[in-house]
Amino acid sequence: MKLVSFDVWNTLLDIEAMLSALSKGLEEVTGIEEKETARGVSLARERIKGMRSKGVGNPERALEESQELLAEVLGIDVEPVKRAAARAVLRVGDEIVLPGAKEALEGVKRRGLKVTVTGNVMFWPGSYTRLLLERFGLMEYIDRTFFADEVKAFKPMKEMFEKPLRVFNVRPEEAIHIGDTKAEDFEGALRAGMWAVWINPEAEGVKRIGERGFEVPSVEGILEVLNRLAL
């Protein structure tokens, strides 16, 4: 194994903490009560995930489409959505870093492997997520980040997984991706020819799934997976 790719949201960072900060920011810039902005964020997110699972939408406008849909759901202009996202990045605290995230990154890096982040975007640009990873000390262990609005594709499209492989000249069978979403992360990576790890909080331990797949209960499970593959 030469490269380990990590999903971001609900793998390294807590999406609920960020969405809560976004909803609060929307209340501040629009005057709409937070419970209503939170409902709008949830509805827009559900719709976008549904669209992407069906291959609907323009990958080159993944960010813009999500911002415009949220604005439409709330009945506002898109500018407050952008402002609220910026406020969320400034406001959110270190509770956004999930338990075991730093330890998993550090453990992989200690093995001398390339470490990348491969993440979709929704409501805020990948550069904001990169800022959060930097702000809370995780970028120290990451060699390069690949976000949907910069790659012009989104998971589970093969391009999202193939781009890091081309950059580091790594064959698919020499790379492994870990994430919490089975359809986007696990199945997407497998279709790209990579090894894949699905984070399932209900899993009782590390378990092999198929020829190139594993199920783990938390992100730190990647370390045991790498140990097994090294045998």
C-alpha angles and dihedrals in degrees: 000000000000107000137037119196120199128201111223114213115068088357102066102354130038110246092197092060090053095044090050090053089047092052091050091049090051090053091052097049099038106030090232112137114261094239088059095046090048090051090050093049091050093049094046092047092051091050094048093049089050092051094049093047087058093046091248121146139046111286090204089059099038092128097041093047092053093048092047092048092051090049090050093050091051094041094237140116118272093244095075088053090056092046092049091051091053091050090050092056090051095045107042116100135214090279084086090075108089121229111269095015096113092041091052093049093045092048093051093046091050088060090063095247127141111255122206138170119224112187143165121226131227128170094344132049125258089248089067091053090048088053091054092049089051094043094055097042101254097115088069087079099038122090098193142352128222117194128182096240090054098041091043092227136081136216130299087035111107092233091069091059098036096053095070090046092055093045093054096032092238126151117235092246089056093058136069131196126203127196145140100242114082097200098041102034110021101035093035093055092046091052088053089056095252131126111260137206122196117204106218112173089203093059114113093214144322110322133177115239114192126317100318105013139097136183120213133177095226142008092265087067088082088077093059090045090055090048091054093048090051092059 
